[in-house]
Amino acid sequence: MRECVLDASVVLDWFSAAQGTSAGGSRRLRLEFEAGDLEVIGPPLIHLEILNVAGRRWGWGADALLELAEALRGAVAHRRSNDPRESPSSPGRSSVSYSV
């Protein structure tokens, strides 16, 4: 399994994929993630960035935002340090999970 550091714009593109607007590179990453071949790592506030865009820009209601928040649980690992050589599951590291 390989690791990939993504920002909110790529993960947001995964949700727009259902509407057929996802970019090719983003779509390939999502397929790898869904197949279990990709571990996604993001900044600590990525889930809040995604929820903010869904609520403010896309106009999603409270129920949809709650469903999205649940979907984010488990998908994106967070690093405590900026050392990309260390896996979130390495000793001395903690990861918080959010799933897509």
Secondary structure, DSSP 8 states (H G I E B T S, - for coil): -EEEE--HHHHHHHHHGGGT---HHHHHHHHHHHTT-EEEEE-TTHHHHHHHIIIIIS---HHHHHHHHHHHBBTEEE-SSS-TTS-TTSTT-----B--
